[in-house]
Amino acid sequence: MNIREYLINKLIEEKRFWSYNQKSINEHITDDQLIEATLIWLDLDEIDLLFDIFPMQKIKAVWRRTMVRQGDYFYSLNRFFAWYYFGIKRPDRYLKTMTTRYLSSLQS
């Protein structure tokens, strides 16, 4: 079993892809969906595996696009990811800047 299949199976065990056809789930889950679900629902050991199959820049881009935009909802988790995985020295400032930038883009 490869890492991608392992992560998908872990997410299935956690009942995170309950709405998908279980027989064809590997074919329907995009990389971005896998990255986001792993960051949100799985433990550090599994999150670490993401970095074995995807470049850090792709993981960071998905994180910024899907989780950082949600502001306070994932605040503590985002703060940890910013510091631990992405080496951001001032996570609070970074998260505020990214959230403000996203909200400003919605108003344009």
MOPAC internal coordinates of N, CA, C and O (Angstrom, degrees):
PM7 1SCF
backbone

  N    0.0000 0     0.00 0     0.00 0    0    0    0
  C    1.4490 1     0.00 0     0.00 0    1    0    0
  C    1.5300 1   108.50 1     0.00 0    2    1    0
  O    1.2310 1   120.73 1   -46.88 1    3    2    1
  N    1.3283 1   116.21 1   133.12 1    3    2    1
  C    1.4609 1   118.98 1   178.79 1    5    3    2
  C    1.5359 1   110.31 1   -86.06 1    6    5    3
  O    1.2310 1   120.84 1    -5.95 1    7    6    5
  N    1.3190 1   116.01 1   174.05 1    7    6    5
  C    1.4686 1   121.35 1  -174.89 1    9    7    6
  C    1.5282 1   111.27 1   -63.74 1   10    9    7
  O    1.2310 1   120.52 1   137.87 1   11   10    9
  N    1.3068 1   116.61 1   -42.13 1   11   10    9
  C    1.4713 1   120.10 1   179.83 1   13   11   10
  C    1.5345 1   110.77 1   -58.63 1   14   13   11
  O    1.2310 1   120.55 1   132.27 1   15   14   13
  N    1.3217 1   116.55 1   -47.73 1   15   14   13
  C    1.4642 1   120.68 1   178.70 1   17   15   14
  C    1.5259 1   111.03 1   -62.99 1   18   17   15
  O    1.2310 1   120.68 1   139.65 1   19   18   17
  N    1.3101 1   116.30 1   -40.35 1   19   18   17
  C    1.4630 1   120.66 1   178.52 1   21   19   18
  C    1.5363 1   110.62 1   -59.23 1   22   21   19
  O    1.2310 1   120.43 1   132.58 1   23   22   21
  N    1.3375 1   116.78 1   -47.42 1   23   22   21
  C    1.4656 1   120.50 1  -179.57 1   25   23   22
  C    1.5285 1   111.11 1   -64.55 1   26   25   23
  O    1.2310 1   120.31 1   138.38 1   27   26   25
  N    1.3071 1   117.01 1   -41.62 1   27   26   25
  C    1.4620 1   120.13 1   178.24 1   29   27   26
  C    1.5264 1   109.91 1   -62.51 1   30   29   27
  O    1.2310 1   120.10 1   137.07 1   31   30   29
  N    1.3191 1   117.42 1   -42.93 1   31   30   29
  C    1.4668 1   120.36 1   178.38 1   33   31   30
  C    1.5219 1   111.72 1   -62.88 1   34   33   31
  O    1.2310 1   120.05 1   141.18 1   35   34   33
  N    1.3352 1   117.51 1   -38.82 1   35   34   33
  C    1.4664 1   120.64 1   176.70 1   37   35   34
  C    1.5213 1   110.51 1   -63.41 1   38   37   35
  O    1.2310 1   120.31 1   138.38 1   39   38   37
  N    1.3092 1   117.02 1   -41.62 1   39   38   37
  C    1.4608 1   120.74 1   178.87 1   41   39   38
  C    1.5342 1   111.26 1   -67.07 1   42   41   39
  O    1.2310 1   120.39 1   143.69 1   43   42   41
  N    1.3194 1   116.86 1   -36.31 1   43   42   41
  C    1.4603 1   120.51 1   176.46 1   45   43   42
  C    1.5272 1   109.63 1   -64.72 1   46   45   43
  O    1.2310 1   120.17 1   137.33 1   47   46   45
  N    1.3367 1   117.28 1   -42.67 1   47   46   45
  C    1.4695 1   121.26 1   177.03 1   49   47   46
  C    1.5259 1   111.18 1   -58.84 1   50   49   47
  O    1.2310 1   120.73 1   144.96 1   51   50   49
  N    1.3258 1   116.21 1   -35.04 1   51   50   49
  C    1.4584 1   121.79 1   179.43 1   53   51   50
  C    1.5288 1   112.30 1   -82.47 1   54   53   51
  O    1.2310 1   120.83 1  -177.13 1   55   54   53
  N    1.3232 1   116.03 1     2.87 1   55   54   53
  C    1.4780 1   122.72 1   178.90 1   57   55   54
  C    1.5302 1   112.36 1    62.85 1   58   57   55
  O    1.2310 1   120.30 1  -143.43 1   59   58   57
  N    1.3178 1   117.03 1    36.57 1   59   58   57
  C    1.4599 1   121.71 1  -177.87 1   61   59   58
  C    1.5166 1   113.46 1   -91.70 1   62   61   59
  O    1.2310 1   119.85 1   162.65 1   63   62   61
  N    1.3026 1   117.89 1   -17.35 1   63   62   61
  C    1.4630 1   120.89 1   177.19 1   65   63   62
  C    1.5215 1   109.85 1  -117.38 1   66   65   63
  O    1.2310 1   120.55 1  -137.93 1   67   66   65
  N    1.2943 1   116.56 1    42.07 1   67   66   65
  C    1.4613 1   122.77 1  -175.33 1   69   67   66
  C    1.5234 1   112.67 1   -63.50 1   70   69   67
  O    1.2310 1   119.68 1   154.25 1   71   70   69
  N    1.3196 1   118.21 1   -25.75 1   71   70   69
  C    1.4684 1   120.27 1  -176.04 1   73   71   70
  C    1.5266 1   112.98 1   -87.98 1   74   73   71
  O    1.2310 1   120.21 1   175.39 1   75   74   73
  N    1.3200 1   117.20 1    -4.61 1   75   74   73
  C    1.4602 1   120.92 1  -178.63 1   77   75   74
  C    1.5187 1   110.94 1   -92.47 1   78   77   75
  O    1.2310 1   120.59 1   -26.89 1   79   78   77
  N    1.3061 1   116.47 1   153.11 1   79   78   77
  C    1.4518 1   121.97 1   171.89 1   81   79   78
  C    1.5302 1   106.98 1   -66.58 1   82   81   79
  O    1.2310 1   120.40 1   -64.73 1   83   82   81
  N    1.3097 1   116.84 1   115.27 1   83   82   81
  C    1.4658 1   121.72 1  -173.18 1   85   83   82
  C    1.5286 1   113.32 1   -63.05 1   86   85   83
  O    1.2310 1   120.16 1   152.95 1   87   86   85
  N    1.3218 1   117.30 1   -27.05 1   87   86   85
  C    1.4676 1   119.85 1  -177.89 1   89   87   86
  C    1.5217 1   112.56 1   -75.83 1   90   89   87
  O    1.2310 1   120.33 1   154.36 1   91   90   89
  N    1.3216 1   116.97 1   -25.64 1   91   90   89
  C    1.4700 1   119.17 1  -176.25 1   93   91   90
  C    1.5297 1   111.99 1  -120.23 1   94   93   91
  O    1.2310 1   120.31 1  -159.81 1   95   94   93
  N    1.3148 1   117.02 1    20.19 1   95   94   93
  C    1.4647 1   120.55 1  -175.09 1   97   95   94
  C    1.5271 1   112.74 1   -61.85 1   98   97   95
  O    1.2310 1   119.73 1   142.70 1   99   98   97
  N    1.3366 1   118.12 1   -37.30 1   99   98   97
  C    1.4671 1   120.66 1  -179.75 1  101   99   98
  C    1.5221 1   112.05 1   -61.17 1  102  101   99
  O    1.2310 1   120.57 1   149.62 1  103  102  101
  N    1.3144 1   116.52 1   -30.38 1  103  102  101
  C    1.4605 1   120.61 1  -178.59 1  105  103  102
  C    1.5276 1   112.50 1   -81.66 1  106  105  103
  O    1.2310 1   120.09 1   157.09 1  107  106  105
  N    1.3304 1   117.42 1   -22.91 1  107  106  105
  C    1.4560 1   121.08 1  -172.72 1  109  107  106
  C    1.5271 1   114.71 1  -100.82 1  110  109  107
  O    1.2310 1   119.71 1   162.01 1  111  110  109
  N    1.3034 1   118.16 1   -17.99 1  111  110  109
  C    1.4594 1   120.70 1  -179.04 1  113  111  110
  C    1.5268 1   109.15 1   -83.74 1  114  113  111
  O    1.2310 1   120.70 1   -58.28 1  115  114  113
  N    1.3151 1   116.26 1   121.72 1  115  114  113
  C    1.4639 1   120.17 1   178.25 1  117  115  114
  C    1.5270 1   109.73 1   -79.00 1  118  117  115
  O    1.2310 1   121.05 1   -14.75 1  119  118  117
  N    1.3026 1   115.59 1   165.25 1  119  118  117
  C    1.4691 1   120.22 1   176.41 1  121  119  118
  C    1.5279 1   110.52 1   -58.57 1  122  121  119
  O    1.2310 1   120.63 1   136.79 1  123  122  121
  N    1.3247 1   116.41 1   -43.21 1  123  122  121
  C    1.4627 1   120.13 1  -179.15 1  125  123  122
  C    1.5273 1   111.74 1   -62.50 1  126  125  123
  O    1.2310 1   120.34 1   138.83 1  127  126  125
  N    1.3220 1   116.96 1   -41.17 1  127  126  125
  C    1.4640 1   120.26 1   177.62 1  129  127  126
  C    1.5257 1   111.15 1   -64.60 1  130  129  127
  O    1.2310 1   120.87 1   139.09 1  131  130  129
  N    1.3187 1   115.94 1   -40.91 1  131  130  129
  C    1.4632 1   120.14 1   179.21 1  133  131  130
  C    1.5249 1   111.00 1   -64.03 1  134  133  131
  O    1.2310 1   120.55 1   135.89 1  135  134  133
  N    1.3142 1   116.56 1   -44.11 1  135  134  133
  C    1.4652 1   120.66 1   179.55 1  137  135  134
  C    1.5213 1   110.50 1   -62.51 1  138  137  135
  O    1.2310 1   120.14 1   130.11 1  139  138  137
  N    1.3212 1   117.35 1   -49.89 1  139  138  137
  C    1.4634 1   120.68 1  -178.49 1  141  139  138
  C    1.5279 1   111.47 1   -60.73 1  142  141  139
  O    1.2310 1   120.18 1   131.95 1  143  142  141
  N    1.3217 1   117.26 1   -48.05 1  143  142  141
  C    1.4656 1   120.38 1  -178.67 1  145  143  142
  C    1.5173 1   111.58 1   -63.16 1  146  145  143
  O    1.2310 1   120.36 1   140.81 1  147  146  145
  N    1.3116 1   116.91 1   -39.19 1  147  146  145
  C    1.4676 1   120.29 1   178.80 1  149  147  146
  C    1.5178 1   110.28 1   -65.12 1  150  149  147
  O    1.2310 1   119.99 1   135.09 1  151  150  149
  N    1.3230 1   117.62 1   -44.91 1  151  150  149
  C    1.4647 1   120.43 1   179.11 1  153  151  150
  C    1.5283 1   111.80 1   -60.93 1  154  153  151
  O    1.2310 1   120.52 1   141.47 1  155  154  153
  N    1.3119 1   116.61 1   -38.53 1  155  154  153
  C    1.4638 1   120.18 1  -176.10 1  157  155  154
  C    1.5248 1   112.21 1   -79.99 1  158  157  155
  O    1.2310 1   119.91 1   135.63 1  159  158  157
  N    1.3252 1   117.78 1   -44.37 1  159  158  157
  C    1.4553 1   120.22 1  -165.47 1  161  159  158
  C    1.5251 1   116.72 1  -107.40 1  162  161  159
  O    1.2310 1   119.61 1   162.04 1  163  162  161
  N    1.3166 1   118.35 1   -17.96 1  163  162  161
  C    1.4615 1   118.35 1  -175.37 1  165  163  162
  C    1.5281 1   111.91 1  -104.58 1  166  165  163
  O    1.2310 1   121.09 1    -7.54 1  167  166  165
  N    1.3230 1   115.51 1   172.46 1  167  166  165
  C    1.4590 1   122.19 1  -175.86 1  169  167  166
  C    1.5269 1   111.80 1   -87.16 1  170  169  167
  O    1.2310 1   121.37 1    -6.71 1  171  170  169
  N    1.3181 1   114.99 1   173.29 1  171  170  169
  C    1.4642 1   120.80 1  -176.50 1  173  171  170
  C    1.5182 1   113.32 1   -57.43 1  174  173  171
  O    1.2310 1   119.77 1   142.15 1  175  174  173
  N    1.3288 1   118.04 1   -37.85 1  175  174  173
  C    1.4655 1   120.15 1   179.61 1  177  175  174
  C    1.5261 1   111.22 1   -59.94 1  178  177  175
  O    1.2310 1   120.70 1   138.45 1  179  178  177
  N    1.3145 1   116.27 1   -41.55 1  179  178  177
  C    1.4671 1   120.00 1   179.10 1  181  179  178
  C    1.5347 1   110.98 1   -73.82 1  182  181  179
  O    1.2310 1   120.44 1   141.52 1  183  182  181
  N    1.3152 1   116.76 1   -38.48 1  183  182  181
  C    1.4708 1   119.67 1   177.60 1  185  183  182
  C    1.5268 1   109.69 1   -60.91 1  186  185  183
  O    1.2310 1   120.57 1   139.48 1  187  186  185
  N    1.3162 1   116.52 1   -40.52 1  187  186  185
  C    1.4648 1   120.29 1   177.79 1  189  187  186
  C    1.5333 1   111.26 1   -58.00 1  190  189  187
  O    1.2310 1   120.51 1   144.99 1  191  190  189
  N    1.3241 1   116.63 1   -35.01 1  191  190  189
  C    1.4681 1   120.44 1   179.88 1  193  191  190
  C    1.5277 1   112.00 1   -64.94 1  194  193  191
  O    1.2310 1   120.05 1   151.30 1  195  194  193
  N    1.3241 1   117.51 1   -28.70 1  195  194  193
  C    1.4656 1   119.90 1   176.86 1  197  195  194
  C    1.5216 1   111.23 1   -55.16 1  198  197  195
  O    1.2310 1   121.06 1   142.39 1  199  198  197
  N    1.3293 1   115.58 1   -37.61 1  199  198  197
  C    1.4639 1   120.27 1  -177.10 1  201  199  198
  C    1.5321 1   112.31 1   -73.30 1  202  201  199
  O    1.2310 1   120.46 1   168.34 1  203  202  201
  N    1.3358 1   116.72 1   -11.66 1  203  202  201
  C    1.4657 1   120.82 1   174.42 1  205  203  202
  C    1.5209 1   111.99 1   -83.38 1  206  205  203
  O    1.2310 1   120.31 1   157.67 1  207  206  205
  N    1.3391 1   117.01 1   -22.33 1  207  206  205
  C    1.4680 1   118.56 1  -176.82 1  209  207  206
  C    1.5324 1   113.92 1  -115.22 1  210  209  207
  O    1.2310 1   120.38 1   165.19 1  211  210  209
  N    1.3297 1   116.87 1   -14.81 1  211  210  209
  C    1.4688 1   120.11 1   178.24 1  213  211  210
  C    1.5165 1   109.87 1  -129.94 1  214  213  211
  O    1.2310 1   120.05 1   -32.46 1  215  214  213
  N    1.3327 1   117.51 1   147.54 1  215  214  213
  C    1.4660 1   119.37 1   175.07 1  217  215  214
  C    1.5365 1   110.35 1   -68.06 1  218  217  215
  O    1.2310 1   121.09 1   -30.67 1  219  218  217
  N    1.3070 1   115.52 1   149.33 1  219  218  217
  C    1.4630 1   120.50 1  -178.67 1  221  219  218
  C    1.5276 1   111.18 1   -55.86 1  222  221  219
  O    1.2310 1   119.79 1   141.60 1  223  222  221
  N    1.3163 1   118.00 1   -38.40 1  223  222  221
  C    1.4599 1   121.04 1  -178.36 1  225  223  222
  C    1.5322 1   111.63 1   -62.00 1  226  225  223
  O    1.2310 1   120.01 1   143.47 1  227  226  225
  N    1.3239 1   117.59 1   -36.53 1  227  226  225
  C    1.4698 1   120.61 1   178.51 1  229  227  226
  C    1.5302 1   109.77 1   -68.90 1  230  229  227
  O    1.2310 1   120.34 1   136.37 1  231  230  229
  N    1.3222 1   116.96 1   -43.63 1  231  230  229
  C    1.4638 1   120.97 1   179.49 1  233  231  230
  C    1.5248 1   109.63 1   -62.94 1  234  233  231
  O    1.2310 1   120.74 1   135.89 1  235  234  233
  N    1.3152 1   116.20 1   -44.11 1  235  234  233
  C    1.4660 1   120.49 1   179.90 1  237  235  234
  C    1.5293 1   110.95 1   -63.93 1  238  237  235
  O    1.2310 1   120.41 1   139.83 1  239  238  237
  N    1.3237 1   116.83 1   -40.17 1  239  238  237
  C    1.4691 1   120.20 1   179.76 1  241  239  238
  C    1.5268 1   110.98 1   -63.73 1  242  241  239
  O    1.2310 1   120.20 1   137.22 1  243  242  241
  N    1.3153 1   117.22 1   -42.78 1  243  242  241
  C    1.4723 1   120.61 1   177.86 1  245  243  242
  C    1.5222 1   109.61 1   -64.53 1  246  245  243
  O    1.2310 1   120.48 1   135.21 1  247  246  245
  N    1.3106 1   116.68 1   -44.79 1  247  246  245
  C    1.4717 1   121.62 1   178.51 1  249  247  246
  C    1.5240 1   110.84 1   -56.72 1  250  249  247
  O    1.2310 1   120.58 1   131.44 1  251  250  249
  N    1.3252 1   116.49 1   -48.56 1  251  250  249
  C    1.4699 1   120.47 1  -179.77 1  253  251  250
  C    1.5183 1   111.79 1   -63.73 1  254  253  251
  O    1.2310 1   120.59 1   138.21 1  255  254  253
  N    1.3244 1   116.48 1   -41.79 1  255  254  253
  C    1.4631 1   121.52 1  -175.26 1  257  255  254
  C    1.5322 1   112.56 1   -73.67 1  258  257  255
  O    1.2310 1   120.04 1   148.80 1  259  258  257
  N    1.3206 1   117.52 1   -31.20 1  259  258  257
  C    1.4612 1   118.83 1  -173.65 1  261  259  258
  C    1.5183 1   114.58 1  -109.34 1  262  261  259
  O    1.2310 1   119.48 1   144.36 1  263  262  261
  N    1.3082 1   118.59 1   -35.64 1  263  262  261
  C    1.4578 1   120.71 1  -173.19 1  265  263  262
  C    1.5186 1   113.50 1  -103.02 1  266  265  263
  O    1.2310 1   120.16 1   136.08 1  267  266  265
  N    1.3066 1   117.30 1   -43.92 1  267  266  265
  C    1.4691 1   120.52 1  -177.74 1  269  267  266
  C    1.5257 1   109.92 1   -62.18 1  270  269  267
  O    1.2310 1   120.27 1   143.20 1  271  270  269
  N    1.3032 1   117.08 1   -36.80 1  271  270  269
  C    1.4721 1   121.35 1  -179.76 1  273  271  270
  C    1.5221 1   113.24 1   -61.11 1  274  273  271
  O    1.2310 1   120.18 1   159.27 1  275  274  273
  N    1.3033 1   117.26 1   -20.73 1  275  274  273
  C    1.4569 1   120.12 1  -176.62 1  277  275  274
  C    1.5233 1   113.05 1   -82.85 1  278  277  275
  O    1.2310 1   120.70 1  -176.99 1  279  278  277
  N    1.3095 1   116.28 1     3.01 1  279  278  277
  C    1.4652 1   121.52 1   172.70 1  281  279  278
  C    1.5115 1   114.44 1    58.12 1  282  281  279
  O    1.2310 1   120.47 1    57.94 1  283  282  281
  N    1.3149 1   116.71 1  -122.06 1  283  282  281
  C    1.4619 1   122.00 1  -173.41 1  285  283  282
  C    1.5221 1   114.09 1   -66.60 1  286  285  283
  O    1.2310 1   119.69 1   158.19 1  287  286  285
  N    1.3077 1   118.19 1   -21.81 1  287  286  285
  C    1.4586 1   120.61 1  -175.42 1  289  287  286
  C    1.5294 1   111.98 1   -58.56 1  290  289  287
  O    1.2310 1   120.37 1   135.97 1  291  290  289
  N    1.3226 1   116.90 1   -44.03 1  291  290  289
  C    1.4644 1   122.05 1   178.75 1  293  291  290
  C    1.5244 1   111.35 1  -112.38 1  294  293  291
  O    1.2310 1   119.74 1  -153.47 1  295  294  293
  N    1.3123 1   118.09 1    26.53 1  295  294  293
  C    1.4623 1   120.63 1  -170.58 1  297  295  294
  C    1.5357 1   113.29 1   -55.10 1  298  297  295
  O    1.2310 1   119.84 1   126.87 1  299  298  297
  N    1.3127 1   117.91 1   -53.13 1  299  298  297
  C    1.4693 1   120.19 1  -177.47 1  301  299  298
  C    1.5205 1   111.66 1   -63.53 1  302  301  299
  O    1.2310 1   120.88 1   138.46 1  303  302  301
  N    1.3146 1   115.93 1   -41.54 1  303  302  301
  C    1.4565 1   120.64 1   178.46 1  305  303  302
  C    1.5249 1   110.63 1   -64.82 1  306  305  303
  O    1.2310 1   120.49 1   135.66 1  307  306  305
  N    1.3188 1   116.67 1   -44.34 1  307  306  305
  C    1.4612 1   120.72 1   178.94 1  309  307  306
  C    1.5237 1   111.74 1   -63.54 1  310  309  307
  O    1.2310 1   120.91 1   140.80 1  311  310  309
  N    1.2979 1   115.86 1   -39.20 1  311  310  309
  C    1.4643 1   120.50 1   178.15 1  313  311  310
  C    1.5297 1   110.49 1   -60.05 1  314  313  311
  O    1.2310 1   121.13 1   135.48 1  315  314  313
  N    1.3236 1   115.43 1   -44.52 1  315  314  313
  C    1.4651 1   120.31 1   178.02 1  317  315  314
  C    1.5199 1   111.14 1   -63.41 1  318  317  315
  O    1.2310 1   119.97 1   131.41 1  319  318  317
  N    1.3279 1   117.66 1   -48.59 1  319  318  317
  C    1.4617 1   120.25 1  -179.86 1  321  319  318
  C    1.5217 1   111.62 1   -59.21 1  322  321  319
  O    1.2310 1   120.75 1   136.42 1  323  322  321
  N    1.3308 1   116.18 1   -43.58 1  323  322  321
  C    1.4662 1   120.71 1  -179.76 1  325  323  322
  C    1.5252 1   110.64 1   -56.83 1  326  325  323
  O    1.2310 1   120.97 1   133.73 1  327  326  325
  N    1.3095 1   115.75 1   -46.27 1  327  326  325
  C    1.4602 1   120.76 1  -177.21 1  329  327  326
  C    1.5333 1   111.61 1   -75.61 1  330  329  327
  O    1.2310 1   120.34 1   126.95 1  331  330  329
  N    1.3288 1   116.95 1   -53.05 1  331  330  329
  C    1.4628 1   121.64 1  -169.54 1  333  331  330
  C    1.5273 1   113.13 1   -75.88 1  334  333  331
  O    1.2310 1   119.98 1   132.43 1  335  334  333
  N    1.3129 1   117.65 1   -47.57 1  335  334  333
  C    1.4666 1   120.31 1  -174.13 1  337  335  334
  C    1.5215 1   114.14 1   -93.31 1  338  337  335
  O    1.2310 1   120.10 1   147.98 1  339  338  337
  N    1.3283 1   117.42 1   -32.02 1  339  338  337
  C    1.4536 1   118.88 1  -172.72 1  341  339  338
  C    1.5215 1   113.87 1  -110.49 1  342  341  339
  O    1.2310 1   120.15 1  -178.41 1  343  342  341
  N    1.3276 1   117.32 1     1.59 1  343  342  341
  C    1.4615 1   121.63 1   173.29 1  345  343  342
  C    1.5134 1   114.81 1    63.36 1  346  345  343
  O    1.2310 1   120.17 1  -149.76 1  347  346  345
  N    1.3070 1   117.29 1    30.24 1  347  346  345
  C    1.4609 1   121.31 1  -179.69 1  349  347  346
  C    1.5252 1   107.98 1   -82.21 1  350  349  347
  O    1.2310 1   120.74 1   -58.99 1  351  350  349
  N    1.3276 1   116.19 1   121.01 1  351  350  349
  C    1.4644 1   121.09 1  -171.47 1  353  351  350
  C    1.5256 1   114.17 1   -71.73 1  354  353  351
  O    1.2310 1   120.05 1   148.79 1  355  354  353
  N    1.2966 1   117.51 1   -31.21 1  355  354  353
  C    1.4693 1   121.71 1   179.58 1  357  355  354
  C    1.5264 1   108.58 1  -125.00 1  358  357  355
  O    1.2310 1   120.53 1  -102.08 1  359  358  357
  N    1.3230 1   116.59 1    77.92 1  359  358  357
  C    1.4692 1   119.44 1  -173.98 1  361  359  358
  C    1.5197 1   114.30 1   -60.02 1  362  361  359
  O    1.2310 1   120.01 1   141.94 1  363  362  361
  N    1.3297 1   117.59 1   -38.06 1  363  362  361
  C    1.4678 1   119.08 1  -179.19 1  365  363  362
  C    1.5314 1   111.01 1   -61.78 1  366  365  363
  O    1.2310 1   121.03 1   133.30 1  367  366  365
  N    1.3008 1   115.63 1   -46.70 1  367  366  365
  C    1.4679 1   120.34 1   179.36 1  369  367  366
  C    1.5265 1   110.92 1   -63.91 1  370  369  367
  O    1.2310 1   120.83 1   136.62 1  371  370  369
  N    1.3195 1   116.03 1   -43.38 1  371  370  369
  C    1.4620 1   121.03 1   179.85 1  373  371  370
  C    1.5290 1   110.97 1   -59.71 1  374  373  371
  O    1.2310 1   120.54 1   131.05 1  375  374  373
  N    1.3273 1   116.56 1   -48.95 1  375  374  373
  C    1.4620 1   120.47 1  -178.34 1  377  375  374
  C    1.5221 1   111.56 1   -62.71 1  378  377  375
  O    1.2310 1   120.52 1   139.13 1  379  378  377
  N    1.3134 1   116.61 1   -40.87 1  379  378  377
  C    1.4645 1   120.23 1   178.62 1  381  379  378
  C    1.5240 1   110.39 1   -63.87 1  382  381  379
  O    1.2310 1   120.49 1   136.60 1  383  382  381
  N    1.3284 1   116.67 1   -43.40 1  383  382  381
  C    1.4587 1   121.52 1   179.43 1  385  383  382
  C    1.5278 1   111.05 1   -62.14 1  386  385  383
  O    1.2310 1   120.46 1   133.67 1  387  386  385
  N    1.3212 1   116.72 1   -46.33 1  387  386  385
  C    1.4692 1   120.31 1  -178.70 1  389  387  386
  C    1.5271 1   111.43 1   -65.92 1  390  389  387
  O    1.2310 1   120.21 1   140.21 1  391  390  389
  N    1.3157 1   117.21 1   -39.79 1  391  390  389
  C    1.4685 1   120.73 1   178.75 1  393  391  390
  C    1.5234 1   110.42 1   -66.32 1  394  393  391
  O    1.2310 1   120.46 1   135.66 1  395  394  393
  N    1.3305 1   116.73 1   -44.34 1  395  394  393
  C    1.4658 1   121.20 1   178.67 1  397  395  394
  C    1.5245 1   110.64 1   -62.40 1  398  397  395
  O    1.2310 1   120.60 1   137.76 1  399  398  397
  N    1.3226 1   116.45 1   -42.24 1  399  398  397
  C    1.4593 1   120.95 1   179.31 1  401  399  398
  C    1.5289 1   110.61 1   -61.73 1  402  401  399
  O    1.2310 1   120.75 1   137.64 1  403  402  401
  N    1.3120 1   116.17 1   -42.36 1  403  402  401
  C    1.4653 1   120.21 1   179.53 1  405  403  402
  C    1.5262 1   110.95 1   -65.35 1  406  405  403
  O    1.2310 1   120.27 1   133.88 1  407  406  405
  N    1.3313 1   117.10 1   -46.12 1  407  406  405
  C    1.4581 1   120.55 1  -179.74 1  409  407  406
  C    1.5256 1   111.31 1   -63.78 1  410  409  407
  O    1.2310 1   120.57 1   142.79 1  411  410  409
  N    1.3151 1   116.52 1   -37.21 1  411  410  409
  C    1.4685 1   120.30 1   177.35 1  413  411  410
  C    1.5245 1   111.23 1   -64.76 1  414  413  411
  O    1.2310 1   120.61 1   142.62 1  415  414  413
  N    1.3155 1   116.44 1   -37.38 1  415  414  413
  C    1.4748 1   119.75 1   179.62 1  417  415  414
  C    1.5252 1   110.75 1   -66.35 1  418  417  415
  O    1.2310 1   120.08 1   150.27 1  419  418  417
  N    1.3127 1   117.45 1   -29.73 1  419  418  417
  C    1.4662 1   120.64 1   177.80 1  421  419  418
  C    1.5229 1   111.89 1   -69.45 1  422  421  419
  O    1.2310 1   120.72 1   148.96 1  423  422  421
  N    1.3175 1   116.23 1   -31.04 1  423  422  421
  C    1.4655 1   121.51 1  -178.68 1  425  423  422
  C    1.5184 1   112.46 1   -80.77 1  426  425  423
  O    1.2310 1   120.22 1   160.94 1  427  426  425
  N    1.3095 1   117.19 1   -19.06 1  427  426  425
  C    1.4823 1   120.87 1  -178.80 1  429  427  426
  C    1.4881 1   112.89 1   -72.95 1  430  429  427
  O    1.2310 1   120.10 1   180.00 1  431  430  429

